[in-house]
């Protein structure tokens, strides 16, 4: 049986880890390289880093940070933010990242998914998606609309339809980050996560809203996610990766043991 992956997310502003609620009121949490090494030693399966202001500031991702992270961890990690072309993808991968996440860029230029998959392999290309509930079922059959630029812009795209298109274009993984749940620590948005997981064949990662191990269990069992992103619940020190995995193991969820 495939083990479920636990992935700490580190949102980055000016080479500092930050965390907010629904992309607002962010607070400084520390150095990304130090936190990456800590979570790696605690037994996380992967890591993901989002430079959340790079695209808005029209600058590339911090490649030196990527190199520094690659020196202290021996697990796969993904990076996103500040990726605008194949050359940016290549620089991030050559610096040590295993995967590159595209979100707003993919909506604006869907061909970047196809081009990236052809150039580097589908396993290197991740689609980040920020869906928000929309009751207009005529336009959005899934009940969710894709947003971009940190929820600042709605796209008019149905979330499930976009996931299917991305899969057809060659994406290797899809991260579903619910805008409505982000940072609330009240649980993932299981409905849209399940709808997307059931609609595609590539791995789907639940993101946004984790507050306790039970929320991860629900994402895996009820929403059929292959992996789950955690942030605030571990950044705060309330939980460790080992404690989360022990709770999941006790609930019968297969995890890679690190305790």
Secondary structure by P-SEA (a helix, b strand, c coil): cbbbbbbbbbbbcccbbbbbcccccccccccaaaaaaaaaaacccbbbbbcccccccccccaaaaaaaaaacccbbbbbbcccccaaaaaaaaaacccccccccccccccaaaaaaaaacccccbbbbbbbbbbcccccccccbbbbcccccccccccaaaaaaaaaaacccbbbbbbccccccccccaaaaaaaaaaacccbbbbbcccccaaaaaaaaacccccccccccccccccccaaaaaaaaaaacccccccc
